[in-house]
Amino acid sequence: MEIQPINSLNGNEQHTLSDHVRRCVEDYFAHLNGHDSTGLYQLVLNEVEKPLLETALKHSEFNQTKAAKVLGLSRSTLRKKLEQYGIS
């Protein structure tokens, strides 16, 4: 499945989700000010997964079966992740 570009905030440019992630990670590194970074992979997953689940649920009108299908997860995996993040 190909990810379609999304419009930037000014509406003129189109960027993929990967472009936005790349920009945010580059910004993160730029603001370290010489400090070391550890656990970036888990940090990114934690920052992305919760809003992804919340948005998929909202899009699916809070139907967990539909949200699981949209996400490509089993319903039980979705329920486990919702519990993990305290999403009801």
Phi and psi restraints in degrees (range 20) as a CNS / XPLOR table:
assign (resid 1 and name C) (resid 2 and name N)
       (resid 2 and name CA) (resid 2 and name C) 1.0 -88.9 20.0 2
assign (resid 2 and name N) (resid 2 and name CA)
       (resid 2 and name C) (resid 3 and name N) 1.0 134.0 20.0 2
assign (resid 2 and name C) (resid 3 and name N)
       (resid 3 and name CA) (resid 3 and name C) 1.0 -81.0 20.0 2
assign (resid 3 and name N) (resid 3 and name CA)
       (resid 3 and name C) (resid 4 and name N) 1.0 125.4 20.0 2
assign (resid 3 and name C) (resid 4 and name N)
       (resid 4 and name CA) (resid 4 and name C) 1.0 -79.2 20.0 2
assign (resid 4 and name N) (resid 4 and name CA)
       (resid 4 and name C) (resid 5 and name N) 1.0 144.6 20.0 2
assign (resid 4 and name C) (resid 5 and name N)
       (resid 5 and name CA) (resid 5 and name C) 1.0 -63.9 20.0 2
assign (resid 5 and name N) (resid 5 and name CA)
       (resid 5 and name C) (resid 6 and name N) 1.0 149.5 20.0 2
assign (resid 5 and name C) (resid 6 and name N)
       (resid 6 and name CA) (resid 6 and name C) 1.0 -117.0 20.0 2
assign (resid 6 and name N) (resid 6 and name CA)
       (resid 6 and name C) (resid 7 and name N) 1.0 150.8 20.0 2
assign (resid 6 and name C) (resid 7 and name N)
       (resid 7 and name CA) (resid 7 and name C) 1.0 -70.1 20.0 2
assign (resid 7 and name N) (resid 7 and name CA)
       (resid 7 and name C) (resid 8 and name N) 1.0 142.8 20.0 2
assign (resid 7 and name C) (resid 8 and name N)
       (resid 8 and name CA) (resid 8 and name C) 1.0 -74.4 20.0 2
assign (resid 8 and name N) (resid 8 and name CA)
       (resid 8 and name C) (resid 9 and name N) 1.0 174.6 20.0 2
assign (resid 8 and name C) (resid 9 and name N)
       (resid 9 and name CA) (resid 9 and name C) 1.0 -59.7 20.0 2
assign (resid 9 and name N) (resid 9 and name CA)
       (resid 9 and name C) (resid 10 and name N) 1.0 -34.4 20.0 2
assign (resid 9 and name C) (resid 10 and name N)
       (resid 10 and name CA) (resid 10 and name C) 1.0 -83.5 20.0 2
assign (resid 10 and name N) (resid 10 and name CA)
       (resid 10 and name C) (resid 11 and name N) 1.0 -4.8 20.0 2
assign (resid 10 and name C) (resid 11 and name N)
       (resid 11 and name CA) (resid 11 and name C) 1.0 79.8 20.0 2
assign (resid 11 and name N) (resid 11 and name CA)
       (resid 11 and name C) (resid 12 and name N) 1.0 -5.4 20.0 2
assign (resid 11 and name C) (resid 12 and name N)
       (resid 12 and name CA) (resid 12 and name C) 1.0 -93.5 20.0 2
assign (resid 12 and name N) (resid 12 and name CA)
       (resid 12 and name C) (resid 13 and name N) 1.0 -36.0 20.0 2
assign (resid 12 and name C) (resid 13 and name N)
       (resid 13 and name CA) (resid 13 and name C) 1.0 -102.1 20.0 2
assign (resid 13 and name N) (resid 13 and name CA)
       (resid 13 and name C) (resid 14 and name N) 1.0 153.1 20.0 2
assign (resid 13 and name C) (resid 14 and name N)
       (resid 14 and name CA) (resid 14 and name C) 1.0 -115.8 20.0 2
assign (resid 14 and name N) (resid 14 and name CA)
       (resid 14 and name C) (resid 15 and name N) 1.0 136.1 20.0 2
assign (resid 14 and name C) (resid 15 and name N)
       (resid 15 and name CA) (resid 15 and name C) 1.0 -134.7 20.0 2
assign (resid 15 and name N) (resid 15 and name CA)
       (resid 15 and name C) (resid 16 and name N) 1.0 147.8 20.0 2
assign (resid 15 and name C) (resid 16 and name N)
       (resid 16 and name CA) (resid 16 and name C) 1.0 -82.5 20.0 2
assign (resid 16 and name N) (resid 16 and name CA)
       (resid 16 and name C) (resid 17 and name N) 1.0 166.8 20.0 2
assign (resid 16 and name C) (resid 17 and name N)
       (resid 17 and name CA) (resid 17 and name C) 1.0 -58.6 20.0 2
assign (resid 17 and name N) (resid 17 and name CA)
       (resid 17 and name C) (resid 18 and name N) 1.0 -38.6 20.0 2
assign (resid 17 and name C) (resid 18 and name N)
       (resid 18 and name CA) (resid 18 and name C) 1.0 -60.3 20.0 2
assign (resid 18 and name N) (resid 18 and name CA)
       (resid 18 and name C) (resid 19 and name N) 1.0 -38.9 20.0 2
assign (resid 18 and name C) (resid 19 and name N)
       (resid 19 and name CA) (resid 19 and name C) 1.0 -60.6 20.0 2
assign (resid 19 and name N) (resid 19 and name CA)
       (resid 19 and name C) (resid 20 and name N) 1.0 -43.5 20.0 2
assign (resid 19 and name C) (resid 20 and name N)
       (resid 20 and name CA) (resid 20 and name C) 1.0 -66.0 20.0 2
assign (resid 20 and name N) (resid 20 and name CA)
       (resid 20 and name C) (resid 21 and name N) 1.0 -42.1 20.0 2
assign (resid 20 and name C) (resid 21 and name N)
       (resid 21 and name CA) (resid 21 and name C) 1.0 -63.1 20.0 2
assign (resid 21 and name N) (resid 21 and name CA)
       (resid 21 and name C) (resid 22 and name N) 1.0 -46.8 20.0 2
assign (resid 21 and name C) (resid 22 and name N)
       (resid 22 and name CA) (resid 22 and name C) 1.0 -57.3 20.0 2
assign (resid 22 and name N) (resid 22 and name CA)
       (resid 22 and name C) (resid 23 and name N) 1.0 -45.8 20.0 2
assign (resid 22 and name C) (resid 23 and name N)
       (resid 23 and name CA) (resid 23 and name C) 1.0 -61.9 20.0 2
assign (resid 23 and name N) (resid 23 and name CA)
       (resid 23 and name C) (resid 24 and name N) 1.0 -42.1 20.0 2
assign (resid 23 and name C) (resid 24 and name N)
       (resid 24 and name CA) (resid 24 and name C) 1.0 -66.2 20.0 2
assign (resid 24 and name N) (resid 24 and name CA)
       (resid 24 and name C) (resid 25 and name N) 1.0 -41.0 20.0 2
assign (resid 24 and name C) (resid 25 and name N)
       (resid 25 and name CA) (resid 25 and name C) 1.0 -67.8 20.0 2
assign (resid 25 and name N) (resid 25 and name CA)
       (resid 25 and name C) (resid 26 and name N) 1.0 -40.5 20.0 2
assign (resid 25 and name C) (resid 26 and name N)
       (resid 26 and name CA) (resid 26 and name C) 1.0 -61.8 20.0 2
assign (resid 26 and name N) (resid 26 and name CA)
       (resid 26 and name C) (resid 27 and name N) 1.0 -40.8 20.0 2
assign (resid 26 and name C) (resid 27 and name N)
       (resid 27 and name CA) (resid 27 and name C) 1.0 -63.2 20.0 2
assign (resid 27 and name N) (resid 27 and name CA)
       (resid 27 and name C) (resid 28 and name N) 1.0 -41.1 20.0 2
assign (resid 27 and name C) (resid 28 and name N)
       (resid 28 and name CA) (resid 28 and name C) 1.0 -57.5 20.0 2
assign (resid 28 and name N) (resid 28 and name CA)
       (resid 28 and name C) (resid 29 and name N) 1.0 -49.0 20.0 2
assign (resid 28 and name C) (resid 29 and name N)
       (resid 29 and name CA) (resid 29 and name C) 1.0 -64.1 20.0 2
assign (resid 29 and name N) (resid 29 and name CA)
       (resid 29 and name C) (resid 30 and name N) 1.0 -38.6 20.0 2
assign (resid 29 and name C) (resid 30 and name N)
       (resid 30 and name CA) (resid 30 and name C) 1.0 -63.8 20.0 2
assign (resid 30 and name N) (resid 30 and name CA)
       (resid 30 and name C) (resid 31 and name N) 1.0 -27.3 20.0 2
assign (resid 30 and name C) (resid 31 and name N)
       (resid 31 and name CA) (resid 31 and name C) 1.0 -98.4 20.0 2
assign (resid 31 and name N) (resid 31 and name CA)
       (resid 31 and name C) (resid 32 and name N) 1.0 10.1 20.0 2
assign (resid 31 and name C) (resid 32 and name N)
       (resid 32 and name CA) (resid 32 and name C) 1.0 -71.5 20.0 2
assign (resid 32 and name N) (resid 32 and name CA)
       (resid 32 and name C) (resid 33 and name N) 1.0 -23.1 20.0 2
assign (resid 32 and name C) (resid 33 and name N)
       (resid 33 and name CA) (resid 33 and name C) 1.0 50.5 20.0 2
assign (resid 33 and name N) (resid 33 and name CA)
       (resid 33 and name C) (resid 34 and name N) 1.0 46.6 20.0 2
assign (resid 33 and name C) (resid 34 and name N)
       (resid 34 and name CA) (resid 34 and name C) 1.0 84.2 20.0 2
assign (resid 34 and name N) (resid 34 and name CA)
       (resid 34 and name C) (resid 35 and name N) 1.0 -6.1 20.0 2
assign (resid 34 and name C) (resid 35 and name N)
       (resid 35 and name CA) (resid 35 and name C) 1.0 -79.0 20.0 2
assign (resid 35 and name N) (resid 35 and name CA)
       (resid 35 and name C) (resid 36 and name N) 1.0 150.7 20.0 2
assign (resid 35 and name C) (resid 36 and name N)
       (resid 36 and name CA) (resid 36 and name C) 1.0 -76.3 20.0 2
assign (resid 36 and name N) (resid 36 and name CA)
       (resid 36 and name C) (resid 37 and name N) 1.0 155.1 20.0 2
assign (resid 36 and name C) (resid 37 and name N)
       (resid 37 and name CA) (resid 37 and name C) 1.0 -123.7 20.0 2
assign (resid 37 and name N) (resid 37 and name CA)
       (resid 37 and name C) (resid 38 and name N) 1.0 135.3 20.0 2
assign (resid 37 and name C) (resid 38 and name N)
       (resid 38 and name CA) (resid 38 and name C) 1.0 -134.6 20.0 2
assign (resid 38 and name N) (resid 38 and name CA)
       (resid 38 and name C) (resid 39 and name N) 1.0 151.8 20.0 2
assign (resid 38 and name C) (resid 39 and name N)
       (resid 39 and name CA) (resid 39 and name C) 1.0 71.6 20.0 2
assign (resid 39 and name N) (resid 39 and name CA)
       (resid 39 and name C) (resid 40 and name N) 1.0 26.2 20.0 2
assign (resid 39 and name C) (resid 40 and name N)
       (resid 40 and name CA) (resid 40 and name C) 1.0 -61.8 20.0 2
assign (resid 40 and name N) (resid 40 and name CA)
       (resid 40 and name C) (resid 41 and name N) 1.0 -39.7 20.0 2
assign (resid 40 and name C) (resid 41 and name N)
       (resid 41 and name CA) (resid 41 and name C) 1.0 -57.5 20.0 2
assign (resid 41 and name N) (resid 41 and name CA)
       (resid 41 and name C) (resid 42 and name N) 1.0 -50.8 20.0 2
assign (resid 41 and name C) (resid 42 and name N)
       (resid 42 and name CA) (resid 42 and name C) 1.0 -66.7 20.0 2
assign (resid 42 and name N) (resid 42 and name CA)
       (resid 42 and name C) (resid 43 and name N) 1.0 -36.6 20.0 2
assign (resid 42 and name C) (resid 43 and name N)
       (resid 43 and name CA) (resid 43 and name C) 1.0 -58.7 20.0 2
assign (resid 43 and name N) (resid 43 and name CA)
       (resid 43 and name C) (resid 44 and name N) 1.0 -47.1 20.0 2
assign (resid 43 and name C) (resid 44 and name N)
       (resid 44 and name CA) (resid 44 and name C) 1.0 -64.1 20.0 2
assign (resid 44 and name N) (resid 44 and name CA)
       (resid 44 and name C) (resid 45 and name N) 1.0 -44.4 20.0 2
assign (resid 44 and name C) (resid 45 and name N)
       (resid 45 and name CA) (resid 45 and name C) 1.0 -59.8 20.0 2
assign (resid 45 and name N) (resid 45 and name CA)
       (resid 45 and name C) (resid 46 and name N) 1.0 -44.6 20.0 2
assign (resid 45 and name C) (resid 46 and name N)
       (resid 46 and name CA) (resid 46 and name C) 1.0 -64.5 20.0 2
assign (resid 46 and name N) (resid 46 and name CA)
       (resid 46 and name C) (resid 47 and name N) 1.0 -37.6 20.0 2
assign (resid 46 and name C) (resid 47 and name N)
       (resid 47 and name CA) (resid 47 and name C) 1.0 -72.2 20.0 2
assign (resid 47 and name N) (resid 47 and name CA)
       (resid 47 and name C) (resid 48 and name N) 1.0 -30.0 20.0 2
assign (resid 47 and name C) (resid 48 and name N)
       (resid 48 and name CA) (resid 48 and name C) 1.0 -92.4 20.0 2
assign (resid 48 and name N) (resid 48 and name CA)
       (resid 48 and name C) (resid 49 and name N) 1.0 -39.2 20.0 2
assign (resid 48 and name C) (resid 49 and name N)
       (resid 49 and name CA) (resid 49 and name C) 1.0 -64.7 20.0 2
assign (resid 49 and name N) (resid 49 and name CA)
       (resid 49 and name C) (resid 50 and name N) 1.0 -45.6 20.0 2
assign (resid 49 and name C) (resid 50 and name N)
       (resid 50 and name CA) (resid 50 and name C) 1.0 -61.7 20.0 2
assign (resid 50 and name N) (resid 50 and name CA)
       (resid 50 and name C) (resid 51 and name N) 1.0 -52.0 20.0 2
assign (resid 50 and name C) (resid 51 and name N)
       (resid 51 and name CA) (resid 51 and name C) 1.0 -64.9 20.0 2
assign (resid 51 and name N) (resid 51 and name CA)
       (resid 51 and name C) (resid 52 and name N) 1.0 -28.7 20.0 2
assign (resid 51 and name C) (resid 52 and name N)
       (resid 52 and name CA) (resid 52 and name C) 1.0 -63.3 20.0 2
assign (resid 52 and name N) (resid 52 and name CA)
       (resid 52 and name C) (resid 53 and name N) 1.0 -46.9 20.0 2
assign (resid 52 and name C) (resid 53 and name N)
       (resid 53 and name CA) (resid 53 and name C) 1.0 -64.0 20.0 2
assign (resid 53 and name N) (resid 53 and name CA)
       (resid 53 and name C) (resid 54 and name N) 1.0 -45.3 20.0 2
assign (resid 53 and name C) (resid 54 and name N)
       (resid 54 and name CA) (resid 54 and name C) 1.0 -61.2 20.0 2
assign (resid 54 and name N) (resid 54 and name CA)
       (resid 54 and name C) (resid 55 and name N) 1.0 -43.3 20.0 2
assign (resid 54 and name C) (resid 55 and name N)
       (resid 55 and name CA) (resid 55 and name C) 1.0 -69.6 20.0 2
assign (resid 55 and name N) (resid 55 and name CA)
       (resid 55 and name C) (resid 56 and name N) 1.0 -39.6 20.0 2
assign (resid 55 and name C) (resid 56 and name N)
       (resid 56 and name CA) (resid 56 and name C) 1.0 -64.3 20.0 2
assign (resid 56 and name N) (resid 56 and name CA)
       (resid 56 and name C) (resid 57 and name N) 1.0 -39.5 20.0 2
assign (resid 56 and name C) (resid 57 and name N)
       (resid 57 and name CA) (resid 57 and name C) 1.0 -63.0 20.0 2
assign (resid 57 and name N) (resid 57 and name CA)
       (resid 57 and name C) (resid 58 and name N) 1.0 -46.8 20.0 2
assign (resid 57 and name C) (resid 58 and name N)
       (resid 58 and name CA) (resid 58 and name C) 1.0 -60.9 20.0 2
assign (resid 58 and name N) (resid 58 and name CA)
       (resid 58 and name C) (resid 59 and name N) 1.0 -45.0 20.0 2
assign (resid 58 and name C) (resid 59 and name N)
       (resid 59 and name CA) (resid 59 and name C) 1.0 -59.6 20.0 2
assign (resid 59 and name N) (resid 59 and name CA)
       (resid 59 and name C) (resid 60 and name N) 1.0 -33.8 20.0 2
assign (resid 59 and name C) (resid 60 and name N)
       (resid 60 and name CA) (resid 60 and name C) 1.0 -92.5 20.0 2
assign (resid 60 and name N) (resid 60 and name CA)
       (resid 60 and name C) (resid 61 and name N) 1.0 15.6 20.0 2
assign (resid 60 and name C) (resid 61 and name N)
       (resid 61 and name CA) (resid 61 and name C) 1.0 54.1 20.0 2
assign (resid 61 and name N) (resid 61 and name CA)
       (resid 61 and name C) (resid 62 and name N) 1.0 37.9 20.0 2
assign (resid 61 and name C) (resid 62 and name N)
       (resid 62 and name CA) (resid 62 and name C) 1.0 63.9 20.0 2
assign (resid 62 and name N) (resid 62 and name CA)
       (resid 62 and name C) (resid 63 and name N) 1.0 22.1 20.0 2
assign (resid 62 and name C) (resid 63 and name N)
       (resid 63 and name CA) (resid 63 and name C) 1.0 -89.4 20.0 2
assign (resid 63 and name N) (resid 63 and name CA)
       (resid 63 and name C) (resid 64 and name N) 1.0 111.0 20.0 2
assign (resid 63 and name C) (resid 64 and name N)
       (resid 64 and name CA) (resid 64 and name C) 1.0 -64.9 20.0 2
assign (resid 64 and name N) (resid 64 and name CA)
       (resid 64 and name C) (resid 65 and name N) 1.0 -33.7 20.0 2
assign (resid 64 and name C) (resid 65 and name N)
       (resid 65 and name CA) (resid 65 and name C) 1.0 -64.5 20.0 2
assign (resid 65 and name N) (resid 65 and name CA)
       (resid 65 and name C) (resid 66 and name N) 1.0 -45.1 20.0 2
assign (resid 65 and name C) (resid 66 and name N)
       (resid 66 and name CA) (resid 66 and name C) 1.0 -66.2 20.0 2
assign (resid 66 and name N) (resid 66 and name CA)
       (resid 66 and name C) (resid 67 and name N) 1.0 -42.8 20.0 2
assign (resid 66 and name C) (resid 67 and name N)
       (resid 67 and name CA) (resid 67 and name C) 1.0 -62.1 20.0 2
assign (resid 67 and name N) (resid 67 and name CA)
       (resid 67 and name C) (resid 68 and name N) 1.0 -42.3 20.0 2
assign (resid 67 and name C) (resid 68 and name N)
       (resid 68 and name CA) (resid 68 and name C) 1.0 -60.4 20.0 2
assign (resid 68 and name N) (resid 68 and name CA)
       (resid 68 and name C) (resid 69 and name N) 1.0 -41.4 20.0 2
assign (resid 68 and name C) (resid 69 and name N)
       (resid 69 and name CA) (resid 69 and name C) 1.0 -65.0 20.0 2
assign (resid 69 and name N) (resid 69 and name CA)
       (resid 69 and name C) (resid 70 and name N) 1.0 -44.8 20.0 2
assign (resid 69 and name C) (resid 70 and name N)
       (resid 70 and name CA) (resid 70 and name C) 1.0 -57.9 20.0 2
assign (resid 70 and name N) (resid 70 and name CA)
       (resid 70 and name C) (resid 71 and name N) 1.0 -42.0 20.0 2
assign (resid 70 and name C) (resid 71 and name N)
       (resid 71 and name CA) (resid 71 and name C) 1.0 -79.6 20.0 2
assign (resid 71 and name N) (resid 71 and name CA)
       (resid 71 and name C) (resid 72 and name N) 1.0 -16.9 20.0 2
assign (resid 71 and name C) (resid 72 and name N)
       (resid 72 and name CA) (resid 72 and name C) 1.0 77.6 20.0 2
assign (resid 72 and name N) (resid 72 and name CA)
       (resid 72 and name C) (resid 73 and name N) 1.0 29.6 20.0 2
assign (resid 72 and name C) (resid 73 and name N)
       (resid 73 and name CA) (resid 73 and name C) 1.0 -114.8 20.0 2
assign (resid 73 and name N) (resid 73 and name CA)
       (resid 73 and name C) (resid 74 and name N) 1.0 158.7 20.0 2
assign (resid 73 and name C) (resid 74 and name N)
       (resid 74 and name CA) (resid 74 and name C) 1.0 -74.2 20.0 2
assign (resid 74 and name N) (resid 74 and name CA)
       (resid 74 and name C) (resid 75 and name N) 1.0 156.6 20.0 2
assign (resid 74 and name C) (resid 75 and name N)
       (resid 75 and name CA) (resid 75 and name C) 1.0 -61.9 20.0 2
assign (resid 75 and name N) (resid 75 and name CA)
       (resid 75 and name C) (resid 76 and name N) 1.0 -37.4 20.0 2
assign (resid 75 and name C) (resid 76 and name N)
       (resid 76 and name CA) (resid 76 and name C) 1.0 -67.1 20.0 2
assign (resid 76 and name N) (resid 76 and name CA)
       (resid 76 and name C) (resid 77 and name N) 1.0 -37.5 20.0 2
assign (resid 76 and name C) (resid 77 and name N)
       (resid 77 and name CA) (resid 77 and name C) 1.0 -66.3 20.0 2
assign (resid 77 and name N) (resid 77 and name CA)
       (resid 77 and name C) (resid 78 and name N) 1.0 -42.4 20.0 2
assign (resid 77 and name C) (resid 78 and name N)
       (resid 78 and name CA) (resid 78 and name C) 1.0 -60.0 20.0 2
assign (resid 78 and name N) (resid 78 and name CA)
       (resid 78 and name C) (resid 79 and name N) 1.0 -46.4 20.0 2
assign (resid 78 and name C) (resid 79 and name N)
       (resid 79 and name CA) (resid 79 and name C) 1.0 -60.5 20.0 2
assign (resid 79 and name N) (resid 79 and name CA)
       (resid 79 and name C) (resid 80 and name N) 1.0 -39.6 20.0 2
assign (resid 79 and name C) (resid 80 and name N)
       (resid 80 and name CA) (resid 80 and name C) 1.0 -63.1 20.0 2
assign (resid 80 and name N) (resid 80 and name CA)
       (resid 80 and name C) (resid 81 and name N) 1.0 -42.9 20.0 2
assign (resid 80 and name C) (resid 81 and name N)
       (resid 81 and name CA) (resid 81 and name C) 1.0 -69.1 20.0 2
assign (resid 81 and name N) (resid 81 and name CA)
       (resid 81 and name C) (resid 82 and name N) 1.0 -37.9 20.0 2
assign (resid 81 and name C) (resid 82 and name N)
       (resid 82 and name CA) (resid 82 and name C) 1.0 -62.3 20.0 2
assign (resid 82 and name N) (resid 82 and name CA)
       (resid 82 and name C) (resid 83 and name N) 1.0 -41.5 20.0 2
assign (resid 82 and name C) (resid 83 and name N)
       (resid 83 and name CA) (resid 83 and name C) 1.0 -65.4 20.0 2
assign (resid 83 and name N) (resid 83 and name CA)
       (resid 83 and name C) (resid 84 and name N) 1.0 -42.2 20.0 2
assign (resid 83 and name C) (resid 84 and name N)
       (resid 84 and name CA) (resid 84 and name C) 1.0 -56.0 20.0 2
assign (resid 84 and name N) (resid 84 and name CA)
       (resid 84 and name C) (resid 85 and name N) 1.0 -40.9 20.0 2
assign (resid 84 and name C) (resid 85 and name N)
       (resid 85 and name CA) (resid 85 and name C) 1.0 -96.0 20.0 2
assign (resid 85 and name N) (resid 85 and name CA)
       (resid 85 and name C) (resid 86 and name N) 1.0 2.3 20.0 2
assign (resid 85 and name C) (resid 86 and name N)
       (resid 86 and name CA) (resid 86 and name C) 1.0 68.7 20.0 2
assign (resid 86 and name N) (resid 86 and name CA)
       (resid 86 and name C) (resid 87 and name N) 1.0 34.0 20.0 2
assign (resid 86 and name C) (resid 87 and name N)
       (resid 87 and name CA) (resid 87 and name C) 1.0 -100.0 20.0 2
assign (resid 87 and name N) (resid 87 and name CA)
       (resid 87 and name C) (resid 88 and name N) 1.0 128.3 20.0 2
